[in-house]
Amino acid sequence: MRHTLPIAPQFYVTAPQPCPYLDGRMERKLFTALQGENAEKLNDSLSQQGFRRSQNVLYRPSCAECSACLSARIDVSAFTASRSQKKTLNRNTDLARRATSPWASEEQYELFRRYLDSRHANGGMADMDVFEFAAMIEETPIRSRVVEYTHKETGALTGVSLTDVLGDGLSMVYSFYAPHVPKRSMGTYMILDHIEIAREAGLPYVYLGYWVPGSQKMGYKAKFSGLEVYVGGTWRKMTNPSDFSADTHPLSTDPIAEQVANIQLPDVRPTRAR
């Protein structure tokens, strides 16, 4: 009888390119493919170690002299809405939530284009066409949902979140919303609503992507109580954002080989029948 040994994921590093969060810096990512029958186990395991999903790829920042990007998640049990966040919830009671399978629509793409043109016109996704958008939404080997927020009376699409369902929480892969209704604070509202979804489902965490000290784009994430950041191989409660620095140092990041060696992979060995 011939036996096939499980193949461990192969990790690679991207070429340096301008950092989208901190001016004058270069970013580099450590990544691996997300595929096969064990994709969900791998996604769960690496998400707990600071990785994020983009279509069929899992990645984590691995910049040569900078470790400012910190994976962030909210401990649902430790979260309490602030006075400002309660107002945001009240301002959006006229919206309805609908969670569907990861399927792209023209209405979503139109909203996505309006969002990018207003907020990220010079970003890396600015030239994304409808086919690339559909791939971003639909190419997922794991359990994913598109969470849409529409106006109860008009039916107008106001916000969308591509969300992965992990073993220990919800991961907000990418969110976008109508850019010309700032009073709604839609970015904050969708996070607050995902906290409620996770609470209803008995899931302990909501993963938010990366928080970057010194980046105004990411400052809003530090306003959520119960926030944890992944630092030095462990999750730490954030009690004071000023405790974290965006300063560079040549020893900020471990060598790639050491990083890969320290990644904990899930056990994907086949179970023997008894």
N, C-alpha and C positions, 0 to 999 in steps of 0.2 A: 504494500500500500504506500502511495506517495503522499507525503505531508508537505504542506506549504506553510512556511513561517510567516507570521504577520510582519508587514513592512512598516517600519517606523516612519513618521512624517519627515520629509526633508525640508530644511530651513534655508532661506536665502536672504540676501540683503540688497535693498535697492540702491541705486546710485544716488549720491547727494543731490538735493535740489532745494531751492529757496523755501524757507519755513513760512507757512501761511499764518502763523500766530505771532512770531517775534521777528521784528525787522532786523535784517543784517545777519541772520543765522541760516544755516543749512540743515535740512532734515534728512534722515535716513531711516528706513523701516526694515525690521526683521519680519519675514513673512513665510507662510506655508500654505499649501493647497488644502482646501476643505472639500473632501469628496469621499465617496465610498460608503459602505454600510455603517461605518463607525463615525460618520461625520458629526452626529449629535453629541456623542461622548467627547469627541475632540473639541468641539465648540464649547461645551460646558466647562471642560477642564481648562482650556486656555483662556476663556473669558474670566475665570477666577484668578488668572495670573496676568491680568492686564492687557490681554489681546482684544481686538475688535474685529468684526466681520465686515467685509465688503464683497458682495456676491460670493464667489467660491474661494475666497482668500481670507485667512486670518493674519492680522498684522499687529505689530507693537513698535512704537518709536525706539530707535536704537542709534541716536545721534552721537557722533564721535566725542564731543566735549560738552554735551548738554543733556540734562535729565529733567528738564522743566515739565514736560508733558506727563501728567499723572492720571492714570485711569481712575475714574470716579464712579461711585455708586451710592445710593441712598438706602440706609437700613430702615425699612418701612416701620418697624416696631419703635424706632427712636425718632421718627419724624413727627413734628407738630407744626402745623401751618402758622406762619407769622400773621400779623395783622394785615400787612400788605398782600400776602398770598390769599387770605380769606376774601379780601376785596376782589382779587382777580377771579376767584371762584364765583363770586356773586355777579360779576360783570358778564360772565359767560353762561349763565343759566339758560340762555336762549339758544344754546347749541346742543345738538344731538350727536351722540357717538355711535359709530357703526364699525365693527371689526369684520373684515372680510379676508378671503384668501389673497395671497400676494399676486394680484393681477393689476397691471397698469391700465389707466384709462386716459383718454384725451383730456378730460377735465382735470385730472391730476397733473398732467404734463403742463397744461396752460397755467395752473397755479404755481407749479414748480418754476416755470420760466419767469413769471412775474416776481416771484420771491428772489431768484438769483439776480435778475436784472436790477432789483432794488437794493439787495443786501450784499451780494457777492459777485458783482459784475466783472471783477478781475480775478476771481478765484479759479481753482483748477477745474471746476465743473461748469464754468461759464459757457463753454462751447458744446455741452452735451445735447445731442439731438434726441428725437423721440424714441429712436431704436435703442440708444444707449440708456435712456431713462427706463425703458421697459426692461432692459437687462438688469439694471440696478434693483428694480422691484421684484422681478420674477425669478431671477437666477439665484435660487437658494436651495441648498440640499438639506435644510433643517426645517423645523416648525416655525414658520413666520406668519405674521398677520399685517395687513394694512389697516390702520386705525384712522378712519375719516371723521372729521368734525364738520357738520353741516348746520346751517341756520334752520331752526325748526319751522319757520313760516315760509321762507323763500326757497329753502333747499340748497342755497348757495354753499359751495364747498369752501370752507374757511381754513382748515388745517389738515395735514396728513402726517402720520408717523409710520414708517416702516419699522416694525417691532418684531424681535425674535423672542420666542418663549424658551427660556433656559430651564434647567433643572432646579435652579435656585432663584429664579427671578425673571424679570422682563428686561430686555436690552433694546434701548431706543437707537436703532441703527442710523436712521436719518429722518429728520423732521423738517417740514417746510409749511408755510402758512401765508395768508393774505398779508402783504407788507404794509398796506395803507390804513390799517386799523390798530395803531399802536396802543390805544386805550385798553384793548383786550389783553395785551401781554400774552399772546398766544403761545410763545415758546415756553413760558412759565406755566401757563394753564395746562398744556399737554403733559408736562411732567407731573403736575399735581394730579391730573386725571389718571395717569399711569400708576401713580402711587396708590390710588384708590382701586384700580383694576388689580394690582398685585395683592393688595390687602384682601380683596374679595376672593381671590384665588388661593390665598394662603401661601403666597410666594414672599420670601423675606427681603428681596432686593430689587431695586430698579437701577440698571446700569445706564450711565449717561454719556459714555465716551470719555474724552479727556478733558481735564481741567488744567489750565496753564497759568501759573502765577505770573503776573505782569502783562497778561493779555486781556484787553477790555472785552474782546469777543467772548471770553470764557468766564468773565467775572460773575455772571448771574448764577452759575452753578454753586458757588460758595455761599449763596444766600439760603440754601436748603438745610434745615436741621437734619441731623442723622447722616450727614455726608461722610463717606469714607474714601480715602485715596490709597492707591497701591504704591507703596514705597519700600524699596529694599527687600522685595520678595514677600511682603505681608501687607494686609489691609490695616490702615490706621484711621482712627476717628479724627476728623478735622475739627479742632476746637477753635483754632485761630488761623485764618488764611495767611497772616503775616509770618507764621512760623516756617513757611515754605518760600524758597527763593528760585528765581530764574537765572541766577548767576552761572556762568560757564566755568568749567574747570577741566583740565586734561584727564583727570581721574574720575570724572562724573559717571562714566559708563564702562562697565566691564567689557573685556574683549568678547567678540562675537562667539568664539568657541566656548567660552565660559558661560555666557548667557544660555546658549543652547543646552549645554550640559546640565544646567540647573533647572530646565523646564521639566515639570512633572507631567508625564503623559499618562492617559487613562489606560487601564488594562483592557485590551481588546482581544485577548486570547479566546478562541472558541470554547464554549462550555461542553465538556464531554457528557455524552448521554449515558445514563446509568441503566 
